Amino acid sequence: MNKSRSLKIAAIVAAASLVIIPAASATTWKVGGASSVNGLMAACKAAYQKATGDDFPYNGTGSGDGKTGLHNGSFDFAFSDSVDAAPIAGQIHLPAFVWPVAILTNLGGSNKPLTLSTETLAKIFAGKIQKWNDPAIVADNNRSITTIIYKKDAKGQVAKDAKGAPIVLRTAVSSLHRTLPDKDITVFYRTKNSGTSNNLTRAFNKLFPAIWTKAPNDSFATAFPGDITSDPAHFRGAAGSGDVANGVKATPYSITYAEVGFADAPYNLAITNVINAAGNAITPSSLSAMAAAAQATVAADGTVTFDYATKDNDAYPFTATTYALALTNYGDKAKAAGIKKTLDYLANNCAKDNPKEGFGAYTPTNAFAQKFASQLAKLGA
């Protein structure tokens, strides 16, 4: 082999080595927790990898698992839909996402949405209403309802105010007429510790403490006002959001609570319109969740308190926050900087770029975005 050919081969090998180096330096983060963001993380994954060069395989199994994983060091950061009541030293909450807890139904193959008041729902999930043709359900679905029409900007997008809430252009009134079946209601609930359960039972407890007499909890069975195991005919448990959605799919005349995305294929469930405190029928969406977020209070430590009884026109009453759980001291400046970059990207791009997932998109002046940024600044070595 002549010298010129040897030099060319060496150059090719060197060039190949240069291509490999960036991939070798990429970081794969260990992350887990809330199942609520599974769809959003999957939708955002490719764009995140392209923007950062990093990766994090995400398969959320529940907020309880996220808290445990951060505590024992098996996760670099975690997601939880409820506040961690027993944080470890240096742990902080970052309000990363806002989303609606949707009420999903299967009325014998019909995908026509129901309209239900918060009180009717509180009674259904408490076992106080057990028939689909109960007078309360019939009344909710045979009445005049007010729905929301949003203002659009010059680009045809929904216009938002300084808080990031959608601007209501006007309301519209229509009449509902529906016959409900004389069938028992089967409620599917989460058996694993779940921030989704915590958020729903928190709303019920705040709105109707005489019905939901126990404190909210990640465990639906613990928050349930009675012994849920005593009524297996009307209550069935399943581990995660996908599991309860599968249960409802397979069980005519059943109901559950989960993220909006679990209404889609392969589940094909109906999304309930919920009558809020203003008396309006609200569809759970990124817009109605951000309307509720605009009425919420974000504390100095990043934790959120929703006003479930707000009379805001378009606020969805069962709105939740997903917190990123992270540490102020990772003992490694490069690791802390990488996690900070990752969380910043996820919170400020994923919801905005994937509106079909049903998560609210932050604006710079939104209180959630501002508190997220101030909490993120605490991440260090």
C-alpha positions as CSV (number, residue, x, y, z in Angstrom):
1,M,0.0,0.0,0.0
2,N,1.5,3.3,-1.0
3,K,1.9,6.3,1.4
4,S,-0.8,8.4,-0.3
5,R,-3.4,5.6,0.0
6,S,-2.4,5.0,3.7
7,L,-3.0,8.7,4.4
8,K,-6.4,8.6,2.8
9,I,-7.5,5.6,4.8
10,A,-6.3,7.2,8.0
11,A,-8.2,10.3,7.2
12,I,-11.4,8.3,6.6
13,V,-10.9,6.5,9.9
14,A,-10.4,9.8,11.7
15,A,-13.5,11.3,10.1
16,A,-15.5,8.3,11.2
17,S,-14.2,8.7,14.7
18,L,-15.3,12.3,14.8
19,V,-18.9,11.2,13.9
20,I,-19.0,8.8,16.8
21,I,-17.8,11.2,19.5
22,P,-21.0,13.3,19.8
23,A,-23.1,10.2,20.1
24,A,-20.8,8.9,22.9
25,S,-21.1,12.1,24.8
26,A,-24.9,12.1,24.7
27,T,-26.7,11.6,28.0
28,T,-29.5,9.2,28.7
29,W,-31.4,10.4,31.7
30,K,-33.1,8.1,34.2
31,V,-36.7,9.4,34.5
32,G,-40.1,8.0,35.6
33,G,-43.2,8.7,37.5
34,A,-46.6,10.1,36.4
35,S,-48.4,8.1,33.6
36,S,-50.3,11.3,32.7
37,V,-47.4,12.5,30.6
38,N,-46.6,9.2,28.8
39,G,-48.3,10.4,25.6
40,L,-46.8,13.9,25.7
41,M,-43.3,12.5,26.3
42,A,-43.7,10.1,23.4
43,A,-44.9,12.9,21.1
44,C,-42.1,15.2,22.2
45,K,-39.3,12.6,22.1
46,A,-37.8,13.1,18.6
47,A,-37.8,16.9,18.8
48,Y,-36.2,16.8,22.2
49,Q,-33.4,14.4,21.0
50,K,-32.7,16.6,18.0
51,A,-32.6,19.8,20.1
52,T,-30.4,18.4,22.9
53,G,-28.7,15.3,21.7
54,D,-29.8,13.6,24.9
55,D,-32.5,10.9,25.6
56,F,-34.7,9.6,28.3
57,P,-36.7,6.5,27.8
58,Y,-40.0,7.3,29.6
59,N,-42.6,4.8,30.7
60,G,-44.5,6.4,33.6
61,T,-46.2,3.9,35.9
62,G,-47.5,6.4,38.5
63,S,-46.7,9.4,40.6
64,G,-45.9,7.3,43.6
65,D,-43.2,5.5,41.6
66,G,-41.8,8.8,40.6
67,K,-41.4,10.0,44.2
68,T,-39.9,6.7,45.3
69,G,-37.4,6.7,42.4
70,L,-36.2,10.2,43.1
71,H,-35.8,9.4,46.8
72,N,-33.8,6.2,46.3
73,G,-31.6,7.6,43.5
74,S,-32.9,5.4,40.7
75,F,-34.2,8.5,38.9
76,D,-32.3,11.6,38.0
77,F,-35.6,13.5,38.0
78,A,-39.2,12.5,38.1
79,F,-42.7,13.6,37.3
80,S,-45.6,13.6,39.8
81,D,-49.2,14.8,39.4
82,S,-49.4,15.4,43.2
83,V,-47.2,17.2,45.7
84,D,-44.6,15.1,47.4
85,A,-45.6,15.3,51.0
86,A,-42.3,13.8,52.3
87,P,-39.5,15.2,50.1
88,I,-35.9,14.4,50.6
89,A,-33.3,17.1,51.4
90,G,-32.8,19.5,48.5
91,Q,-35.8,18.3,46.6
92,I,-37.9,20.9,44.8
93,H,-41.2,21.0,42.8
94,L,-41.4,22.6,39.4
95,P,-44.9,23.1,37.9
96,A,-44.0,21.7,34.5
97,F,-47.4,20.9,32.9
98,V,-51.1,21.8,33.3
99,W,-53.8,19.4,32.0
100,P,-57.4,18.4,32.5
101,V,-58.5,15.2,34.2
102,A,-61.0,13.9,31.7
103,I,-64.0,11.8,32.6
104,L,-64.3,9.0,30.1
105,T,-67.3,6.8,29.4
106,N,-68.5,3.8,27.4
107,L,-72.3,3.8,27.2
108,G,-72.7,0.6,25.3
109,G,-70.8,1.6,22.2
110,S,-72.0,5.1,22.0
111,N,-69.3,7.8,21.7
112,K,-71.8,10.6,22.1
113,P,-70.5,12.8,25.0
114,L,-72.4,13.1,28.2
115,T,-72.8,16.4,30.1
116,L,-72.5,16.0,33.8
117,S,-72.3,18.5,36.7
118,T,-69.5,18.3,39.2
119,E,-71.9,17.3,41.9
120,T,-73.4,14.4,39.8
121,L,-69.8,13.2,39.1
122,A,-68.9,13.4,42.8
123,K,-71.9,11.2,43.6
124,I,-71.1,8.7,40.8
125,F,-67.5,8.3,41.9
126,A,-68.7,8.1,45.6
127,G,-71.2,5.3,44.8
128,K,-74.2,7.5,45.6
129,I,-75.5,7.3,42.0
130,Q,-75.4,3.8,40.6
131,K,-77.7,3.9,37.5
132,W,-77.2,5.7,34.2
133,N,-80.9,6.8,34.2
134,D,-80.6,8.3,37.7
135,P,-82.7,11.6,37.8
136,A,-79.5,13.7,38.3
137,I,-77.9,12.3,35.2
138,V,-81.1,12.6,33.2
139,A,-81.5,16.2,34.3
140,D,-77.9,17.1,33.3
141,N,-78.5,15.7,29.8
142,N,-82.0,17.2,29.2
143,R,-81.5,20.9,29.7
144,S,-80.1,24.1,28.1
145,I,-76.4,24.4,28.3
146,T,-74.0,27.2,27.7
147,T,-70.8,26.6,25.7
148,I,-67.7,28.7,25.1
149,I,-66.6,30.3,21.8
150,Y,-63.0,31.6,21.9
151,K,-61.6,34.7,20.2
152,K,-59.1,34.0,17.4
153,D,-56.1,36.1,16.4
154,A,-55.0,37.1,12.8
155,K,-53.5,33.6,12.3
156,G,-56.7,31.8,13.3
157,Q,-55.2,30.7,16.6
158,V,-57.1,31.1,19.9
159,A,-56.0,34.4,21.4
160,K,-54.7,34.4,25.0
161,D,-54.4,37.0,27.7
162,A,-51.4,37.9,29.8
163,K,-52.0,35.0,32.1
164,G,-52.0,32.6,29.2
165,A,-55.7,31.9,29.5
166,P,-57.8,31.8,26.3
167,I,-59.9,34.8,25.6
168,V,-63.7,34.2,25.5
169,L,-65.4,35.9,22.5
170,R,-68.9,34.9,23.5
171,T,-71.0,32.0,24.7
172,A,-73.7,30.0,23.0
173,V,-76.8,28.3,24.3
174,S,-78.1,25.0,23.1
175,S,-80.6,22.4,24.3
176,L,-79.8,18.8,25.3
177,H,-82.3,15.9,24.8
178,R,-81.1,12.4,25.6
179,T,-82.5,9.2,26.9
180,L,-80.2,7.4,29.4
181,P,-80.1,3.6,29.7
182,D,-81.5,1.7,32.7
183,K,-78.1,0.1,33.4
184,D,-75.8,-0.1,36.4
185,I,-72.7,2.2,36.4
186,T,-69.3,0.5,36.7
187,V,-66.6,2.8,38.0
188,F,-63.0,2.0,37.1
189,Y,-60.4,3.6,39.5
190,R,-56.6,3.5,39.9
191,T,-55.3,1.0,42.3
192,K,-51.7,2.2,42.2
193,N,-50.8,5.5,43.9
194,S,-51.7,8.1,41.4
195,G,-51.5,11.9,41.2
196,T,-54.5,11.7,38.9
197,S,-56.5,10.1,41.7
198,N,-55.2,12.8,44.1
199,N,-56.3,15.6,41.9
200,L,-59.8,14.2,41.3
201,T,-60.5,13.4,44.9
202,R,-59.1,16.8,45.9
203,A,-61.6,18.6,43.7
204,F,-64.5,16.4,45.0
205,N,-63.4,17.0,48.6
206,K,-63.2,20.8,48.2
207,L,-66.4,21.1,46.2
208,F,-68.6,18.6,48.1
209,P,-67.1,17.8,51.5
210,A,-70.4,16.3,52.7
211,I,-70.1,13.7,49.9
212,W,-66.4,13.2,49.8
213,T,-65.8,13.2,53.6
214,K,-62.1,12.0,53.5
215,A,-59.0,13.9,52.6
216,P,-57.7,13.6,49.0
217,N,-55.0,10.9,48.5
218,D,-52.9,9.4,45.8
219,S,-54.8,6.2,46.6
220,F,-58.4,6.5,45.3
221,A,-59.5,3.7,47.7
222,T,-58.1,5.6,50.7
223,A,-59.9,8.9,49.7
224,F,-63.1,7.1,48.9
225,P,-65.9,7.9,51.4
226,G,-66.5,4.3,52.5
227,D,-65.1,0.8,51.9
228,I,-64.6,0.5,48.1
229,T,-64.0,-3.2,48.4
230,S,-67.5,-3.8,49.7
231,D,-69.1,-3.0,46.3
232,P,-67.2,-5.0,43.6
233,A,-70.3,-4.9,41.4
234,H,-69.9,-1.1,40.9
235,F,-66.2,-0.5,41.5
236,R,-63.3,-2.2,39.7
237,G,-59.7,-1.3,40.2
238,A,-56.8,-1.3,37.6
239,A,-53.2,-0.1,37.9
240,G,-52.6,2.7,35.5
241,S,-54.4,5.1,33.2
242,G,-54.1,2.7,30.2
243,D,-55.5,-0.1,32.4
244,V,-58.6,1.8,33.5
245,A,-59.1,3.0,30.0
246,N,-58.9,-0.6,28.8
247,G,-61.3,-1.6,31.5
248,V,-63.9,0.9,30.3
249,K,-63.4,0.0,26.7
250,A,-64.2,-3.7,27.5
251,T,-67.1,-2.9,29.9
252,P,-70.3,-1.3,28.5
253,Y,-71.9,1.3,30.8
254,S,-68.7,2.1,32.7
255,I,-66.8,5.3,33.6
256,T,-63.3,6.4,34.6
257,Y,-60.9,9.3,34.9
258,A,-57.7,9.7,33.0
259,E,-55.9,12.1,30.6
260,V,-57.7,13.3,27.4
261,G,-55.4,11.2,25.2
262,F,-56.9,8.0,26.6
263,A,-60.1,8.7,24.9
264,D,-58.5,8.1,21.5
265,A,-57.8,4.8,19.7
266,P,-57.4,2.1,20.7
267,Y,-59.7,2.9,23.6
268,N,-62.3,4.9,21.6
269,L,-64.1,6.4,24.7
270,A,-66.4,9.4,25.0
271,I,-65.1,12.5,26.8
272,T,-67.6,14.1,29.2
273,N,-68.4,17.8,29.2
274,V,-68.4,19.0,32.8
275,I,-70.7,21.8,34.1
276,N,-68.4,24.2,36.0
277,A,-69.3,26.6,38.8
278,A,-70.3,29.3,36.3
279,G,-72.9,26.9,34.9
280,N,-71.2,26.3,31.6
281,A,-70.6,23.0,29.9
282,I,-66.8,22.7,29.5
283,T,-64.9,20.2,27.4
284,P,-61.6,19.2,28.9
285,S,-58.8,20.6,26.7
286,S,-55.5,22.5,26.9
287,L,-57.5,25.7,26.6
288,S,-60.0,25.0,29.4
289,A,-57.1,23.8,31.6
290,M,-55.2,27.0,31.1
291,A,-58.3,29.0,31.9
292,A,-58.4,27.1,35.3
293,A,-54.7,27.7,35.7
294,A,-55.2,31.4,35.4
295,Q,-57.4,31.2,38.5
296,A,-54.9,29.1,40.5
297,T,-52.4,30.2,43.1
298,V,-48.7,29.2,42.6
299,A,-46.8,29.2,45.9
300,A,-43.2,30.3,46.4
301,D,-42.2,26.6,46.6
302,G,-43.7,25.9,43.2
303,T,-46.8,24.0,44.5
304,V,-50.2,24.9,43.0
305,T,-53.6,25.4,44.5
306,F,-56.6,25.4,42.1
307,D,-59.8,27.3,42.8
308,Y,-62.2,24.5,41.9
309,A,-65.2,26.7,42.6
310,T,-64.1,29.6,40.4
311,K,-66.9,31.3,38.5
312,D,-64.6,31.9,35.5
313,N,-66.6,31.2,32.3
314,D,-64.4,28.6,30.7
315,A,-62.4,27.1,33.6
316,Y,-62.4,23.3,33.6
317,P,-63.0,22.2,37.2
318,F,-60.8,19.1,37.3
319,T,-57.5,20.6,36.3
320,A,-54.1,19.2,37.4
321,T,-50.5,20.1,37.6
322,T,-47.6,17.7,36.8
323,Y,-44.6,18.6,38.8
324,A,-41.0,17.9,37.8
325,L,-39.3,16.7,41.0
326,A,-35.6,17.6,41.0
327,L,-32.7,18.4,43.3
328,T,-30.9,21.6,44.1
329,N,-27.6,19.7,44.5
330,Y,-26.6,16.9,42.1
331,G,-22.9,16.9,43.1
332,D,-22.0,17.4,39.5
333,K,-22.2,20.7,37.6
334,A,-22.4,19.1,34.2
335,K,-25.3,16.8,35.3
336,A,-27.1,19.6,36.9
337,A,-26.8,21.8,33.8
338,G,-28.0,18.9,31.6
339,I,-31.1,18.3,33.7
340,K,-31.8,22.0,33.8
341,K,-31.6,22.1,30.0
342,T,-33.8,19.1,29.7
343,L,-36.6,20.3,32.0
344,D,-36.5,23.8,30.4
345,Y,-37.1,22.2,27.0
346,L,-39.8,19.8,28.1
347,A,-41.9,22.4,30.0
348,N,-41.6,25.2,27.4
349,N,-41.8,23.2,24.2
350,C,-43.6,19.8,24.5
351,A,-47.1,21.1,25.3
352,K,-46.8,24.0,22.8
353,D,-45.6,21.8,20.0
354,N,-48.1,18.9,20.6
355,P,-51.5,20.6,21.3
356,K,-53.5,17.4,20.5
357,E,-52.1,15.8,23.7
358,G,-54.3,18.2,25.7
359,F,-51.7,19.9,27.9
360,G,-51.7,23.7,28.4
361,A,-49.1,25.7,26.6
362,Y,-47.2,28.3,28.8
363,T,-46.7,31.9,27.8
364,P,-43.8,33.9,29.4
365,T,-46.1,36.0,31.6
366,N,-48.1,32.9,32.9
367,A,-47.6,32.4,36.7
368,F,-46.8,28.7,36.2
369,A,-44.1,29.5,33.6
370,Q,-42.6,32.2,35.9
371,K,-42.5,30.0,38.9
372,F,-41.2,27.1,36.9
373,A,-38.3,29.3,35.8
374,S,-37.5,30.5,39.3
375,Q,-37.5,26.9,40.6
376,L,-35.4,25.8,37.7
377,A,-32.8,28.4,38.6
378,K,-32.2,26.6,41.9
379,L,-30.8,23.5,40.2
380,G,-27.1,23.3,40.8
381,A,-24.2,21.1,41.4
